[in-house]
Amino acid sequence: MTDRPFTILVLCTGNSARSILGEALFNHLGGNGVRAFSAGSKPKGVPHPGALRLLARRGIDTAAFRSKSWDAFTAPDSPPIDLAITVCGNAASEACPVFLGSPLKAHWGLPDPADVTGSEADVDAAFEETWHLLELRVRAFLALDRAAMDPRELQAGLAGIGAMDGAA
């Protein structure tokens, strides 16, 4: 058994909305046993303002969130990744970089709240819905008895979580 937390990398194309929310949720709900990061295949450069507003409403400090490339997690000094989760269809179909080790992989596709146009209230409502759908998945993951599961069982559990209501 290791003393290090279970590390999760949440991936999306732009790393500005869904993956940022996923990183925040895992770190907020996961306690000391989980450490999450996020990245994108074509990062936008900055988190979406709707994501930052939602995190601030939830009392989560937004200072550390930034949009970054998944290449940042392939260097020898990168944290080992135990699980890579794609949260958008584009990133799921792209060839993922080679991470050190052999992380489990899961796809939890969700509609992109960054695609919503309209008033700030409309955008915020879309981000709230995405937060809700991601929170259900993160809580389901955290409820898994990972220590009692072999990799095949854990992979099946991850697939089931990805198929939950709201999957895109």
C-alpha positions in Angstrom: 0.0 0.0 0.0 1.2 3.5 -0.8 0.9 6.7 1.3 0.5 8.8 -1.8 -3.0 9.9 -2.8 -4.8 8.3 -5.8 -4.0 10.8 -8.7 -6.6 11.7 -11.3 -6.1 13.7 -14.5 -9.4 15.1 -15.9 -9.0 15.8 -19.6 -10.9 17.9 -22.1 -10.0 19.6 -25.3 -9.8 23.2 -24.1 -9.2 22.6 -20.3 -11.4 25.7 -19.6 -14.7 24.3 -18.3 -15.6 20.7 -17.6 -12.1 19.5 -16.8 -11.5 22.4 -14.5 -14.8 21.6 -12.7 -13.8 18.0 -12.5 -10.4 18.8 -11.0 -12.1 21.1 -8.4 -14.7 18.5 -7.5 -12.3 15.7 -6.9 -10.0 17.8 -4.8 -12.9 19.4 -2.9 -14.7 16.1 -2.1 -11.9 13.6 -2.2 -10.0 14.5 1.0 -6.4 13.5 1.4 -6.9 10.2 -0.5 -7.3 11.8 -3.9 -5.3 14.4 -5.8 -6.7 15.7 -9.1 -5.3 17.7 -11.9 -6.8 18.8 -15.3 -5.4 19.5 -18.7 -6.4 19.7 -22.4 -5.3 18.6 -25.8 -5.7 22.2 -27.1 -5.9 24.4 -24.0 -7.7 27.7 -24.3 -5.1 29.4 -22.1 -7.5 30.6 -19.3 -10.4 29.0 -17.5 -13.9 30.0 -18.7 -15.4 32.9 -16.7 -18.5 30.8 -16.0 -16.3 28.0 -14.4 -14.5 30.6 -12.2 -17.8 32.2 -11.1 -19.3 28.8 -10.2 -16.2 27.8 -8.2 -16.3 31.2 -6.4 -20.0 30.7 -5.5 -19.0 27.3 -4.0 -16.3 28.9 -1.9 -13.5 27.3 -3.9 -10.4 29.4 -4.3 -9.8 29.9 -8.1 -6.3 31.3 -7.9 -4.6 28.0 -8.8 -6.8 27.0 -11.7 -5.2 27.5 -15.2 -5.7 26.0 -18.6 -2.8 23.8 -19.5 -1.7 21.2 -22.0 -1.8 17.5 -21.2 1.8 17.5 -22.3 2.6 18.9 -18.8 1.9 15.5 -17.4 4.2 13.4 -19.6 7.6 14.7 -18.2 9.7 12.4 -16.0 9.1 14.7 -13.0 5.3 14.7 -13.5 3.1 13.3 -10.8 2.2 9.6 -11.5 -1.4 9.4 -12.9 -3.6 6.6 -11.6 -6.7 7.5 -13.6 -7.2 9.6 -16.7 -10.8 10.7 -17.3 -12.0 12.4 -20.5 -15.1 14.6 -20.0 -15.7 15.6 -23.6 -16.1 13.7 -26.8 -13.3 15.4 -28.6 -10.6 14.5 -26.1 -11.9 10.9 -25.9 -11.4 10.3 -29.6 -7.9 11.9 -29.6 -4.8 9.9 -29.0 -3.9 10.5 -25.4 -0.2 11.2 -24.6 1.8 8.4 -23.0 1.7 9.0 -19.2 4.3 7.4 -17.0 2.9 4.2 -15.6 -0.3 2.7 -16.9 -3.3 4.7 -15.7 -6.8 3.5 -15.9 -8.9 5.4 -18.4 -12.5 6.4 -18.3 -14.8 8.5 -20.5 -17.4 10.6 -18.7 -18.7 12.7 -21.6 -20.8 15.7 -20.7 -22.3 18.6 -22.7 -20.0 21.6 -22.8 -21.4 24.5 -20.8 -18.9 26.8 -22.5 -20.9 26.4 -25.7 -24.0 28.1 -24.1 -24.6 31.6 -25.3 -27.0 34.2 -23.9 -27.1 36.0 -20.7 -24.7 35.5 -17.8 -27.6 33.8 -16.0 -28.0 31.3 -18.9 -24.3 30.5 -18.9 -24.2 30.1 -15.2 -27.2 27.8 -15.3 -25.4 25.6 -17.8 -22.3 25.5 -15.6 -24.5 24.6 -12.6 -26.0 21.7 -14.5 -22.5 20.4 -15.5 -21.3 20.8 -11.9 -24.3 18.7 -10.8 -23.7 15.9 -13.3 -20.0 15.8 -12.5 -20.6 15.9 -8.8 -22.8 12.8 -9.1 -20.0 11.0 -10.9 -17.3 12.1 -8.5 -19.3 11.0 -5.5 -20.0 7.6 -7.2 -16.3 7.2 -7.8 -15.4 8.1 -4.3 -17.9 5.6 -3.0 -16.2 2.7 -4.9 -14.2 0.4 -2.6 -11.1 0.7 -4.8 -8.9 -1.3 -2.4 -11.2 -4.3 -2.8 -11.4 -4.1 -6.6 -9.1 -5.6 -9.1 -8.3 -3.4 -12.2 -11.0 -5.1 -14.3 -13.7 -4.5 -11.7 -12.5 -0.9 -11.2 -12.6 -0.3 -15.0 -16.2 -1.7 -15.1 -17.1 0.6 -12.3 -15.7 3.6 -14.1 -17.6 2.7 -17.3 -20.8 2.5 -15.3 -20.2 5.9 -13.8 -19.6 7.3 -17.3 -23.0 6.0 -18.4 -24.9 7.8 -15.7 -27.7 10.2 -16.6 -26.6 13.2 -18.5 -23.8 11.4 -20.4 -23.0 12.9 -23.8 
